């Protein structure tokens, strides 16, 4: 493929610093040229564009894989947090029931004269500690379940949004 180019215009003519702002700074010129296109190179730009699109598609797949791995990891982590929080809550619930039963027995023992005020005070302190632990573990469990709903994307559905 052979082509011709022609241009009319002005070109910088100043070749010294003192001529930079003079009238001869720009001189008219004309250009006529011949260009030669070799067909063997015509496909290189298309090939480069195809390779660029392949790289972009590969990058998009990698981003999707990264997101999927991150999501699954977060889901798994949240599942184990909920499971551990539920186990701790069950343990706190069992301890609270034991503390309640212990207080009832200490009241009976106090009425029958077997236990004194000191035993009763210790039992009540143990009950208060177990109540605080129970409600703390209950709060942790609820917060972990809310986080689980957020991670799986079902929080808005659960709260009616």
Backbone bond lengths (Angstrom), bond angles and torsions (degrees), N, CA, C in turn:
res aa  C-N    CA-C-N  psi(-1)  N-CA   C-N-CA  omega(-1)  CA-C   N-CA-C  phi
1 X - - - 1.435 - - 1.529 107.23 -
2 X 1.315 114.50 128.55 1.464 121.17 -179.38 1.518 107.48 -121.90
3 X 1.341 115.66 136.67 1.455 120.64 179.44 1.505 110.48 -136.67
4 X 1.343 115.41 165.29 1.457 120.49 178.59 1.515 108.63 -125.54
5 X 1.333 116.21 143.22 1.466 122.65 177.60 1.514 108.08 -121.54
6 X 1.316 117.05 144.01 1.456 121.44 173.93 1.512 109.70 -142.25
7 X 1.344 117.26 135.94 1.459 121.06 -176.79 1.513 108.85 -140.89
8 X 1.316 116.13 138.53 1.460 122.78 169.84 1.515 107.44 -118.00
9 X 1.339 117.14 137.90 1.446 118.71 179.55 1.503 111.86 -177.85
10 X 1.322 115.45 -158.36 1.455 122.45 179.72 1.516 108.72 -123.24
11 X 1.315 115.36 147.19 1.450 120.18 -178.48 1.521 109.16 -130.55
12 X 1.334 118.73 149.39 1.469 119.21 177.10 1.526 110.16 -62.86
13 X 1.344 116.95 129.76 1.458 120.64 -178.88 1.516 112.31 -114.71
14 X 1.328 117.93 -6.65 1.460 119.91 -178.08 1.523 109.35 -70.53
15 X 1.311 115.87 122.39 1.461 120.20 177.94 1.527 111.98 -114.27
16 X 1.350 116.11 7.63 1.460 121.55 177.43 1.520 108.21 -140.02
17 X 1.346 115.82 155.53 1.461 120.05 -178.80 1.526 111.45 -61.90
18 X 1.355 118.26 -40.22 1.464 119.90 -176.69 1.528 112.67 -70.25
19 X 1.336 119.10 -13.24 1.461 122.34 178.48 1.534 112.41 -96.84
20 X 1.350 116.26 2.77 1.467 119.94 -176.09 1.522 112.46 -58.60
21 X 1.354 117.66 -37.13 1.456 120.83 -175.00 1.518 112.29 -112.15
22 X 1.305 117.18 20.31 1.456 121.31 179.80 1.530 109.63 -93.39
23 X 1.312 115.90 170.61 1.451 121.36 -178.88 1.514 113.08 -66.09
24 X 1.334 117.47 -26.40 1.461 118.01 -178.53 1.527 112.99 -84.78
25 X 1.312 115.22 11.12 1.469 117.90 178.61 1.526 110.72 -61.04
26 X 1.314 118.58 -39.44 1.465 122.22 -179.88 1.519 109.18 -113.67
27 X 1.298 116.60 128.63 1.467 122.41 179.04 1.527 108.66 -121.42
28 X 1.313 117.81 141.02 1.465 119.57 177.12 1.531 110.54 -67.21
29 X 1.298 114.62 149.44 1.459 118.82 176.91 1.519 108.65 -147.82
30 X 1.301 114.79 162.02 1.460 120.67 172.39 1.522 107.02 -134.56
31 X 1.359 113.25 150.99 1.461 118.45 -177.48 1.505 108.59 -138.06
32 X 1.282 115.58 133.52 1.464 121.18 172.92 1.515 105.47 -129.80
33 X 1.332 116.26 130.07 1.456 119.32 -178.14 1.502 111.61 -142.24
34 X 1.276 114.85 164.35 1.462 122.70 178.45 1.533 106.59 -119.48
35 X 1.337 115.83 132.90 1.461 118.04 174.68 1.513 109.82 -116.96
36 X 1.289 114.50 148.83 1.457 121.88 -176.38 1.520 107.75 -124.02
37 X 1.334 117.77 120.62 1.458 121.96 178.32 1.516 110.61 -103.73
38 X 1.326 114.77 127.64 1.468 118.95 179.84 1.530 106.91 -100.21
39 X 1.322 118.99 118.91 1.466 122.07 -173.86 1.529 113.87 -59.97
40 X 1.311 118.23 -21.80 1.464 119.51 -177.18 1.529 112.01 -63.39
41 X 1.355 116.32 -25.68 1.465 119.64 -178.53 1.527 113.20 -92.93
42 X 1.335 117.97 -7.06 1.461 120.37 -176.76 1.533 112.33 -62.20
43 X 1.313 119.19 -34.30 1.463 122.40 -177.09 1.510 113.64 -80.50
44 X 1.337 118.34 -12.08 1.462 119.75 -176.77 1.518 112.19 -64.48
45 X 1.327 118.40 -39.31 1.459 120.88 179.78 1.526 110.53 -66.91
46 X 1.339 116.27 -41.19 1.463 120.05 177.82 1.533 109.82 -63.55
47 X 1.334 115.89 -42.90 1.465 119.75 179.59 1.531 110.76 -62.79
48 X 1.344 116.77 -40.21 1.458 120.43 178.23 1.526 110.99 -63.57
49 X 1.332 116.33 -42.21 1.470 120.61 179.29 1.530 110.63 -63.79
50 X 1.339 116.41 -40.76 1.469 120.29 178.57 1.526 109.96 -63.83
51 X 1.332 116.82 -44.92 1.471 120.28 179.09 1.524 111.29 -63.10
52 X 1.331 116.80 -37.43 1.459 120.30 178.39 1.518 110.57 -64.81
53 X 1.329 116.62 -42.49 1.479 120.16 177.78 1.530 110.91 -64.28
54 X 1.322 116.80 -38.58 1.470 119.58 177.28 1.524 110.72 -62.15
55 X 1.345 116.11 -42.40 1.467 119.90 178.17 1.528 111.24 -63.76
56 X 1.350 116.70 -40.96 1.459 119.63 178.44 1.523 111.51 -64.98
57 X 1.326 116.87 -40.03 1.471 120.54 177.66 1.523 110.54 -65.42
58 X 1.320 116.57 -41.08 1.466 120.82 177.61 1.525 111.05 -63.10
59 X 1.343 115.78 -41.11 1.462 120.25 178.22 1.531 110.51 -63.96
60 X 1.330 117.33 -41.50 1.466 120.87 177.99 1.526 111.02 -62.98
61 X 1.338 117.32 -41.75 1.465 120.49 176.97 1.524 110.92 -62.82
62 X 1.338 115.91 -40.97 1.465 119.38 179.02 1.524 111.40 -64.30
63 X 1.353 116.77 -39.71 1.467 120.11 176.92 1.525 110.59 -63.08
64 X 1.337 116.00 -41.45 1.464 119.69 179.29 1.521 111.03 -65.27
65 X 1.328 116.64 -43.37 1.474 120.32 177.15 1.520 110.76 -61.23
66 X 1.332 116.12 -42.72 1.468 120.56 179.40 1.530 110.24 -61.95
67 X 1.331 116.40 -44.27 1.465 120.03 178.71 1.528 110.99 -62.54
68 X 1.328 116.47 -44.18 1.465 120.48 -179.21 1.520 110.81 -61.93
69 X 1.324 117.22 -44.73 1.463 120.73 179.48 1.526 110.54 -63.64
70 X 1.325 116.38 -43.22 1.465 120.49 179.86 1.532 110.57 -64.07
71 X 1.335 116.50 -42.31 1.466 120.45 179.81 1.523 111.12 -64.29
72 X 1.334 116.31 -47.07 1.463 119.68 -179.84 1.526 111.00 -62.70
73 X 1.321 116.64 -39.40 1.464 121.16 178.78 1.528 110.61 -63.75
74 X 1.328 115.92 -44.27 1.469 119.68 179.22 1.524 111.07 -65.75
75 X 1.334 115.89 -38.13 1.469 119.88 178.25 1.529 111.38 -64.27
76 X 1.349 114.80 -44.07 1.464 119.83 178.84 1.530 110.98 -63.59
77 X 1.308 115.80 -44.49 1.463 121.06 179.85 1.527 110.84 -60.84
78 X 1.336 116.00 -43.85 1.463 120.35 179.95 1.525 110.85 -66.21
79 X 1.327 116.87 -37.52 1.468 120.38 177.65 1.528 110.24 -59.37
80 X 1.333 116.34 -46.09 1.464 118.96 -178.85 1.524 111.78 -69.88
81 X 1.336 117.06 -32.82 1.466 119.15 175.08 1.527 110.63 -63.39
82 X 1.337 116.71 -43.08 1.469 120.31 178.68 1.526 110.18 -65.03
83 X 1.328 116.55 -43.60 1.473 120.65 -179.77 1.528 110.75 -61.11
84 X 1.342 116.78 -45.69 1.466 120.02 179.48 1.524 111.33 -66.43
85 X 1.347 116.89 -39.12 1.467 120.10 178.31 1.529 110.24 -64.40
86 X 1.325 117.28 -38.75 1.473 120.49 178.18 1.523 110.63 -66.08
87 X 1.328 117.51 -41.05 1.471 120.48 177.51 1.531 111.00 -62.75
88 X 1.354 116.12 -44.29 1.470 119.33 178.64 1.524 111.15 -63.98
89 X 1.352 116.86 -36.69 1.458 120.29 178.54 1.531 110.82 -66.08
90 X 1.318 116.91 -43.11 1.475 119.65 178.12 1.524 111.31 -61.70
91 X 1.327 115.82 -39.49 1.464 120.46 178.01 1.534 110.38 -64.68
92 X 1.355 116.71 -42.98 1.468 120.70 178.40 1.519 110.76 -65.52
93 X 1.333 117.19 -37.05 1.463 121.34 178.00 1.528 110.56 -64.28
94 X 1.328 116.77 -43.62 1.471 120.30 178.52 1.526 110.46 -63.85
95 X 1.339 117.25 -41.83 1.467 119.96 178.40 1.527 111.65 -64.59
96 X 1.335 117.10 -37.66 1.459 120.14 178.34 1.529 110.56 -65.29
97 X 1.323 116.91 -42.22 1.471 119.75 177.38 1.529 111.32 -62.21
98 X 1.339 115.72 -40.95 1.471 118.90 177.34 1.525 111.24 -63.83
99 X 1.344 116.81 -40.71 1.469 119.97 179.18 1.521 110.64 -65.79
100 X 1.343 117.73 -38.90 1.473 120.74 176.19 1.523 111.01 -62.24
101 X 1.334 116.47 -46.23 1.469 120.67 178.86 1.530 110.80 -62.85
102 X 1.325 116.11 -38.56 1.453 120.71 179.80 1.531 110.74 -64.04
103 X 1.341 117.06 -41.67 1.469 120.62 178.73 1.526 110.46 -63.84
104 X 1.343 116.49 -42.16 1.473 119.31 178.55 1.519 110.97 -61.18
105 X 1.328 116.29 -43.04 1.472 119.86 178.31 1.524 111.10 -65.50
106 X 1.345 117.37 -39.88 1.464 120.29 179.23 1.531 111.35 -65.93
107 X 1.349 117.22 -35.39 1.471 119.26 175.89 1.524 110.86 -63.63
108 X 1.316 115.09 -44.77 1.479 119.38 177.63 1.522 110.60 -61.67
109 X 1.342 115.33 -42.65 1.470 119.10 -179.59 1.522 110.36 -67.17
110 X 1.327 117.51 -36.41 1.462 120.87 179.20 1.530 110.98 -66.29
111 X 1.364 115.20 -42.70 1.471 119.90 179.11 1.523 110.50 -62.20
112 X 1.346 116.40 -39.21 1.470 121.26 -178.89 1.523 112.29 -84.32
113 X 1.338 118.02 0.22 1.458 120.76 176.11 1.518 114.69 82.75
114 X 1.304 118.63 9.57 1.472 121.31 -179.58 1.530 110.82 -83.59
115 X 1.336 117.55 -34.16 1.466 122.08 -179.56 1.522 109.31 -111.50
116 X 1.322 116.18 153.59 1.459 119.89 178.41 1.542 110.15 -109.04
117 X 1.339 115.74 -176.18 1.467 120.85 -178.06 1.521 112.16 -60.23
118 X 1.337 116.33 -36.11 1.464 120.92 -178.16 1.537 110.36 -61.19
119 X 1.324 116.69 -45.11 1.475 120.11 178.74 1.524 110.96 -62.06
120 X 1.336 115.60 -41.36 1.462 120.04 -179.55 1.534 111.07 -64.84
121 X 1.335 117.26 -42.23 1.473 121.25 179.29 1.521 110.44 -63.76
122 X 1.330 117.91 -43.28 1.467 121.19 178.36 1.525 111.28 -62.53
123 X 1.327 116.70 -40.91 1.461 120.88 179.04 1.523 111.82 -64.96
124 X 1.344 116.21 -40.33 1.466 119.84 179.01 1.530 110.83 -68.17
125 X 1.329 117.36 -39.79 1.471 120.00 176.08 1.524 111.49 -61.05
126 X 1.335 115.13 -41.06 1.466 119.63 177.65 1.526 110.59 -63.93
127 X 1.333 116.93 -38.68 1.461 120.94 178.08 1.527 110.78 -63.92
128 X 1.351 116.94 -44.48 1.466 119.82 179.23 1.527 111.07 -62.48
129 X 1.321 117.29 -42.38 1.474 120.45 177.78 1.516 111.25 -60.27
130 X 1.326 115.73 -43.36 1.464 119.57 -179.17 1.525 111.99 -69.97
131 X 1.335 117.22 -32.86 1.468 119.50 175.46 1.534 110.50 -65.29
132 X 1.341 115.74 -44.49 1.469 119.33 179.18 1.528 110.60 -62.55
133 X 1.335 117.23 -42.37 1.469 120.96 179.21 1.529 110.45 -64.72
134 X 1.336 116.80 -40.40 1.462 121.71 179.89 1.531 110.66 -59.73
135 X 1.356 117.10 -50.08 1.457 119.76 -177.49 1.530 111.76 -70.21
136 X 1.313 117.01 -31.81 1.465 119.74 175.36 1.528 110.63 -64.47
137 X 1.333 116.90 -46.16 1.468 120.43 179.34 1.526 111.31 -66.78
138 X 1.342 116.91 -34.30 1.468 120.45 176.43 1.527 110.28 -64.14
139 X 1.342 117.09 -43.69 1.460 121.05 177.80 1.529 111.00 -62.74
140 X 1.332 116.92 -43.84 1.468 120.66 178.39 1.527 110.95 -60.50
141 X 1.308 116.24 -41.23 1.469 120.49 179.36 1.528 110.85 -63.48
142 X 1.323 117.06 -45.11 1.470 120.69 179.82 1.528 110.32 -62.97
143 X 1.343 116.94 -44.00 1.467 120.22 179.28 1.526 111.46 -63.08
144 X 1.320 117.40 -40.13 1.467 120.41 178.29 1.525 111.13 -67.28
145 X 1.322 117.42 -35.97 1.466 119.56 177.73 1.537 110.60 -68.12
146 X 1.340 117.00 -38.68 1.472 119.90 176.45 1.522 109.56 -63.17
147 X 1.337 117.11 -42.06 1.475 120.67 177.69 1.528 110.25 -61.98
148 X 1.338 116.50 -39.42 1.462 120.14 177.47 1.518 111.82 -62.22
149 X 1.333 116.69 -41.14 1.471 120.06 177.27 1.526 110.62 -64.85
150 X 1.335 116.16 -38.13 1.470 119.51 178.89 1.519 110.99 -65.23
151 X 1.334 116.18 -43.18 1.468 120.16 -177.77 1.519 111.00 -64.34
152 X 1.308 116.99 -42.78 1.469 119.60 -178.35 1.520 112.66 -79.09
153 X 1.332 116.94 -6.95 1.460 120.19 177.07 1.505 114.07 82.82
154 X 1.330 118.77 11.02 1.461 120.46 -177.39 1.524 112.38 -102.98
155 X 1.351 117.24 8.55 1.471 119.86 -178.88 1.520 111.05 -62.44
156 X 1.328 117.18 -47.57 1.478 120.52 -177.71 1.528 111.15 -61.18
157 X 1.331 116.57 -38.21 1.465 119.70 178.98 1.521 110.52 -66.34
158 X 1.343 116.62 -38.94 1.461 120.81 -177.97 1.533 111.79 -67.65
159 X 1.329 117.15 -37.38 1.468 119.75 -177.51 1.531 111.97 -91.95
160 X 1.324 117.50 1.24 1.452 121.27 174.02 1.524 115.63 85.24
161 X 1.331 116.61 22.78 1.472 118.91 178.50 1.525 111.01 -92.08
